[in-house]
Amino acid sequence: MTSTPPVTLDDVRDAAARLKGAAHRTPVLRSRTLDARVGAEVFLKCENLQRIGAFKFRGAYNAVSRLSPEQLAKGIASFSSGNHAQAVALAARELGSSAVIVMPEDTPLSKRAAAEGYGAEIVTYDRYTGDREAIGKALAAERGLALIPPYEHPHVIAGQGTAALELMEEVGELDLLLVPVGGGGLIAGSATAVKGLSGDIRVVGVEPEQGDDTKRSLAAGHRVTIPVPRTIADGQAAEIPGELTFSVNRRLVDGIALVSDDDIRAAMQFAFERLKTVVEPSGATALAAALSGRVDRVPPRVGIILSGGNIDARRFAELCGG
């Protein structure tokens, strides 16, 4: 007997209806230069232009909006390296609630400042010695808060999948979708959406070379833990795939490509110079895989999710100025 999947295409469509008017329907960019470099028609879904600057608002709003009035009154807890923190903080503010977010001490200052600007209380920890999930769960239990994790939640996964759903609605059939992978929520939602619409599409995740936990896990057939990754792609510095997300991705994801930090820098620079758009390191990995030839068998029509653009000018200059 086949078990029921935790997230379905209908869940993604329901999330899309809930997000209408709350999230941006982000644009799709084209570039003849990019097409020539990749050898395919390439369609870029610009989640760097989403509210809070990343796809994370979709999942956070979808999950927070489903809480009861009593839960909203008590408040929300979460843990995040940056973008989910901002997303939960903004969703909580818009829905009349409050948020407490556990964040690494070395989170980029711009991401912490943005979360605080949306009204969140920030609790910090050392990402190399602390357990953010344990801290977040303890905080939620102590204060009676609803916990909205960054990816281990069906409503979060369904919300993230709406970006890929919009892309397919706008551009039609795709042969390949490239998606950045951290904890696995974006690719789990994306794969659920696009494979529900077209069984022929190939879905490939992209990780930084130093953060290949999902690639190793898919090869092993079970979740594998790696040391905390040291990469410029801070939003993808996961030690182990999520349990829920991995249960989806092991069924639906066709492969994982790895990119170096130099590949990521080059993609960020290409996006800035040729596309006139700013993408943060984690948001640029899928584009980096296409530009650097890290994907086998590139087919005629390729979708790429630019997952975020939250990087301050100084850090961007440090990474790309040379």
N, C-alpha and C positions, 0 to 999 in steps of 0.2 A: 504494500500500500504506500502511495506517495504522500509525503507530508505536505501540508499546506504551506506555501511560501510566506515568510513574514511580511512581505510587501508585494503588491500586485500592480499591474498597469492601472486598474481601477482606483487603487489608493493614490497613485501619482496624479491621475486625472482629478480626483477629489481634492487633492492638495492644490492643484492648479486653480480650481474654482475658488478655493478659500483664499488664495494669494492674489486673486484678481483685485486690482486697486490698492493692494498693500505693497507688493513687490513690483519692481520694474520689469517690463518685458524687454530684456536687454537686446541690443542690436547684434546683427551678424555681419562681420567684416569680410571683405574679399580683397585680394591683392594679386595682380598678374605676376609680380615678381616672386611672391610666395608660391604661386602655382608652378612657376618655372623651376624654382629651387626644389620643390617637393616632387614634381612630375605628376601632379594630380590637380583636380579642382578642390580647393581647400576652403572650408567654411568655418570661421572663427566665432564661437559664441562668447560674447564679451561680458562675462560675469565680473570682470574688474570694474564694470560700470553699474553693477547692482548696488542697491542700498547697502551702506556700510562698506562698500568696496569689494564685496566678495559674495559668492554663491551661498554662503552660510546663512544669510538672512532668510532664505527660502525655508530651510528646514527648521530653523529656530521659530519663525513666526507660525509655521504650520503646527508645531508641537505646543507652543505657548497658547495659541488661540483656542486650543481644545481643553485647556484646564478649566475647572469649575470656578465660579465666582469666589468660592471659599478658598480655593487654592491660590488664586490670583491675589486675594487679599493678604495671605500669609507671605507670599513672595516666592522667588525662584532661586535655585542654586545651580551652578554649573562649573566646569573646569575647561580651560582652553589655552592654547598658545597665542591666541590673539583674535582671529576673525570671528570665531564662534562667540567669544566673549562680547564683542561689539554687537553681534546679531541678537544674542539673548537680551543684552541691556536695552537695545532699541525696541525689540518686540515687547519686553516687559513694560517699558515706558508707554508705548502706544496702546497697550491693553490695560493700563491702569494698575500695573503691578510694580514690584521692585526686584532687583537682582543682586546677588552676591556671587562673584566669580573668582575661582582659584586660578592664578596665572603664574607662569615661571618668573623668577626674579629677572632673568635676562630677556624677557619679552621686549621686542622693539618698543621704544618709548611712545612712538606714535600710536601703536595699537592699544597700549594701556591708557593713554590719554583719551583716546576716542571712546573706549568703554566707560571711563569715568565721566566723560562728557555727556554720555547718555544716561548718567545717573547711577551706574553700578558701583557697589562697594568691592574693592579688590583685596584679595588675600593672596600673598605670594608664597612660593616655595622654590626649592632648588631642584631643577628638572633632572639633575644627575644623581641625586640622592633621595629625593622625595617621591611619593606615590600620589599623584594628583587625584586619581579616582578615589582612593581611600580618604584623602582629605576632604574632597567634595561630598562624599557620602556621609562622612561624620558630621560635617557642617550642616548638611540638609537635615539630618536626623536631630541634631542638637537644637536647631532653630525651627523645625517643623516646616521646612521649605520643600517645594516640588523640585526634583532634580531633573534637569534637561541636559543630558550628556551631549557631546559634540557629534557622535555618530551612532552610538549603541541604542537606538530608539527607532521604532518603525515609522513614527510620524516625521522624525528628522530625515530619515532615508527617503521617504516618499516626497517630502518637500524638495530635497536636493535633486531628485529625478525630474523635477519640472523644467529645469534648464535644458536638458536633452530633449524633453518632450516638445518644448517650444522650438528648438532647433529643427527637429524633424518636421514639425508643422509648417515651418517657414520655407525650408529648402527642399523638402521631399526626401526621397530615398537616399541613403548613404551606404557606402560599402564598408567604411571603417570609422569608428569613433575613438579618439584618443582622449584620455581623461587622467588628470593628476590623481595620485593615490597617496593618502596619508593614513588615516584610520579606516578608510574604505567606504565611508558613507556616500560620497559623491558618485563613485563608480558603481556602487550597489544600486542606488536610485536610477542612475543613468542607464545601466544595463537592463534593469527591470523595464524602464520606459521604452527604450529603442528595440529591445528584443521582443517586447510585447507587440510592437508595431510591425517589425520586420525580422523574420527568423534568419535572414541571410546576412545581416550586418555582423561585422566582427568588432568586438569591443576589447581594446587594449589599454591597460593602465600604464602609467609612467611614474616611476619612483627615482629619487636621487640614488646614485651608486652606493652611498654610505647608509642609505635607509631602505634596504631591499627586503624588509620583513614580509611583505605580501608575496613577492616573487618566490622567496624561499618557502613560504607557507604553502603556496599553490603547488610547488614542486614536491613538497613532502606529503601533501594531502592532509595536513593538520597545521594549526597555528604554531609558528616558530618565533621565539623571542631573540632579539638581537640587542647589542649594547645601544645605549641612547645615541642616535646618529649625530654626527658633527658635520653639518652641511649648511650652506647658505639658505637652503629651502626649509626655514624654521617651521613652517606650517605642515611639513611632511616628516617631521622628526619623530615618527612613531616607533616604538620598540616591538610592538606586536599588533597584528590586525585585530579589530574588534571581533568578538565571538559572533554577534548577530550579522555584522557586515560580511564576515568570512563565509558564513553559511550561504549567503546570497552569491558572493563573488566566486566561490569554488564551482558553482553551477553555471554561472553566466559569463564570466570573464574569460576571454580566449588567450590572454597572455599578458606579460608585463615587460616593458622596455625600461632600461636604465639609462640615466643621463648623468654626466659629470657636472660639477659646479661650473666648469668653463663652458660647457654646452648651455647651461642655464643663463649665464651672463650674456652669451652671444645671442640667445633668443630674446632676452630683455632688450638688448641694444637694437636688434632687428625690429622689434615691435615699436620701439620709440622712434627710430629713424625712418622706417618705411611705412608703418601703420599709424604713426602719430598717436600712440596709446601707451600708457604706463602699466606694466605688469610686474608684480612682486615675484621673487624667486619661485615660490611654490606655485604661483599662478602661471608661470612660464614653462613648466617642465614638459607639458604635452606638446607645446610648440617646439621646444628644444629637441624633442625626440624626432619630430618630423624634419626639422632643419638639418639635424646632424646625421641623418641616415640611420637612426637606431631602430627603425621599424622595418621588419621584413615584409616583402610583397605588398608594396603600397598600391592600392587599387585606384580606380578612376575618381571616386568621390569620397573625400575625407572630411569629417567633422572634428574640430578641436575645441575643447573647452578651456578658455583662459579664465582660470578659477578665481583670481583675485588680483587687486592692484594696490594693496595697502603697504606702501613703502614711502618713507620720507625722502626729501630731496637729497639730504646729506648721504644717506645710506645708498640711494640710487647712484649718486655720483661716485661713491667709493667702489661700487661693484662694476659700473659701466663706464666711468669717466676715462679709463685708460684705453 
